């Protein structure tokens, strides 16, 4: 079973992703509302995949992705953003982000991306 951590500053988005993924057999093992807390959850839970929002307080998604890859944390990152500009996507991919999805999320897109990374 694929283990997933969600890091997003919106409790509504976290709940919606969890509600979307769990019926498809994915295990949501933790979540956080910012990158700093998210890194703690990643260290503790050791997920296979992290679903990471770009815009968050304290530590944003790009900073979090950069930390994950600089420290060689063995996790695949899917980044979410409502602002899918090309420069942002390029920066995220340079930090090792595997996939980039735009909000609002399409259920099938998210499920297919997770399956492709598993």
N, C-alpha and C positions, 0 to 999 in steps of 0.2 A: 504494500500500500504506500502510495506517495505521501510523504510528510511535508506539509506546507505551513509557512509562517506568513502572515499578512501584516504589512507595516503601512498604515495609512492614518492620517489625522482625522478621518471621518468615521465615527463609530457606525454610521449608517452604511458606508461602503464596506467596512469589515463584515458587518452582519449580512449584507447582500451577497458578498463573495462566498462567505461560509455557507449560506443557504443555497447558493447555486452549485457549489462544488461537492458538498458532502453527499448528496444523493447519487453522484456519479462515482463514488468510491474513493474520493480523495479525503485525506485526514488532515484537518486544520488543527495543528498542535499548539498554536500560540499566535498572539498578535500584539501589536504595539501602536501607539499613536504618534511616534516620532522615531527618527533614525537612531538616536542615542539609546532609547529604551529597546528599540528593535534589535540592536546589536547584542544586548544582554539576552534577549529571548533566543536569538540565533545561537549564541554560545551555550546556553542551557539546554535547548531542545534539539539542536543539530538537525535542522530540516534538510530535505532534498532540494526544495524550491522555496524561494522568497518572492512574494508578490509585493512590490515596493512602489509607493507613490512618489512622485517627484517633489511636489510642493508640500512641505510640512514644517512646523516650528522646531526649534532647537537644533535639529540636524536634518537637512533635507535629503531627498532621495539620491541625488548625485554624490553628495558627501558620503552617504552611507555605502553606496555602490563602490566608490573609490576605496573606502576603508576595507570593505569585504575583499576586494581583489588585491589590494596592496598587501594584505595580511594572509592572502591565499586561503581564505575560509572556503572549504569545499561545498559550495552551494550554488545553484543556478538561479539567476535573478531575472524576473520578468518585471519590467518597469511600466507603470501606468501614469498617464498624464492627460489632462484636458487641454494641454498646450503642445500639440505634437509638431513643433517646429524642427526643421532639419538639423540645425546646429545642436539643439538639445539631444536629439536622437544620436547624432554623431558622437557627441561627448559621452553619452551613456554607453554606447557600443565600445568606445575606446577604454572605458572602465571595466569592460568585460560583460556588460549586460547582454544576455542572450536574446531577449525578445522585448519589443516595445509595443504596447497597446494603448490606444486612445480611449479616453472616457468620453461618453458613457460606454461601458463595456458591452460587448455582444457575447452572450453566454457561449455560443459555439466556438467563437474565436479563442476565448480563454481556455476552454476545455481542450481544444485542438493543440494550442501552444503547450499546455502542460503535458499532454500526451507525447508531443514531439520531443520534449526535453527529458522525459523519463527514461 
